[in-house]
């Protein structure tokens, strides 16, 4: 796929359709590509696309749309939902972006490779469903399905929802992805158990803000947590209450706008399953107001900002069991 | 040199923990390892390294400095420090052990940071040679030998034994107090060291050179035209700084407790927009400037002020944690190239 991508990027640069290309640049190892902007066909020699190009590039377009000329971006299915959501929020300009959608069968999680015993990684090749890892301590073969990122295991959609052209065949929405199973398991806990679960997870937070900064829904120019006058600190939690609240407040803020791209959990250096907070909101909204997928359509109105006469009454305790 | 059979490891840990808190790396159940206080049943993790560095023991992410009680125009100041107790950290890697020297030269230089100093005095470091260095390791670029780690006591693990050698009086005293240890040949660890060396020689980052960096390269590197492209995709999060064993900057904040003020300090990150925020605003207004600051500090300013010692120990945590896989190795290679 990489070759086709580079070829198309070179053509679009050459014919003046775009002035820059947003993609991934090869790294030091087989698994560490970095999002990068390429402005010439020569520069594209460092362009890479592989199983580790997990970064959602859509948020970078907020800044790139402010520059002169059109940007070519490669969007995977989940990234395209984020793009649509940014479009809905008027944070990106559709006219200034040329989108090549990419068929995607999931990205590999480096941490899972290490869990599978890969240390001293020297090279990685994917052969069909198998990932072969050459390490300092011998060769390791793992099934790709076993080392896919968490969000890919419960992939909600393989459909690129906004694009100018596609590479590969567009996939389908996967309604039976089971992405709410873990949320349901948390809901089934007693309040004390659930509190313990989240304290265990959130107490590991180091307040690096990677989750916030990678999040395409977190696009405020100045985050409230970055305001030293707000009485709270974004650098460290003064107490356990703040530690919990930072993530819960953030989840509230992106509710209805979160497309469930899963970047928050992917980038967390402490491996906190932050996406479960967002999925709880999505699940509740689906149950209260009917199915809604943020970013599925540009310009759609999220249930929380859209009043309809048959909205469930906020003052009435919603009875989940009734399935109303 | 002393030794103990690996079968008796629990007994050995229990003996140390009987008189003081013993911290050691354990699996964190989350794809990594972390330092935790030893308790019955704890299993020592042989992971290449802990996800977070060992600097927390001496320079914790958050620490209370003083509290104030305000009554009209009267302000009372309280020292909130409690007496520190002795503790032992087992299983520190050579890179992290070296990071303490780097922190020392900042915090123990005049004026001495008494918060840090107290913890350093109470802590005893037992290092562990790296039997399985990994591809993100590049400590040798900074003159660190993973086969011969520093610390109060250096340890090596063979297939059957733990070998220990004291490097300081404090370390000697602890080893002498542990009666279950047996004497070992001075050469007992030689095979392990040789095996480690043969892997170190094969590491992909072995040839990483620091020649293009140092205090005398300041102007040239500061004005390099490569910073823009390098920093272009940086998210401005603090992951690299917070997992880094040598990042040493902090912020001091006052927290309104409702009936007074708690003054605490916490790690700061030069990647953050309010880093070194002054009354006039901020000296660095773009992410490129903040990004450049981090690497200039480690590769130019710090060695410039510390006899050429670099502010990086090659632990590779930033390589594993950065959300966009940007890191000091890519920066060094790009600036050099």
Interface residues (C-beta under 8 A of the other chain):
Chain A: X27 X28 X29 X32 X33 X34 X35 X36 X37 X55 X60 X110 X111 X112 X114 X115 X119 X120 X121 X122 X135 X136 X137 X204 X206 X207 X208 X209 X210 X212 X213 X214 X222 X226 X228 X231 X233 X234 X235 X236 X237 X238 X263 X266 X267 X269 X270 X271
Chain B: X28 X30 X31 X32 X48 X51 X52 X61 X62 X132 X133 X134 X135 X199 X202 X203 X204 X205 X229 X232 X233 X235 X236 X237 X238 X239 X241 X242 X243 X251 X253 X255 X256 X262 X264 X266 X267 X268 X269 X272 X273 X274 X277 X319 X320 X321 X323 X324 X325 X326 X327 X329 X330 X333
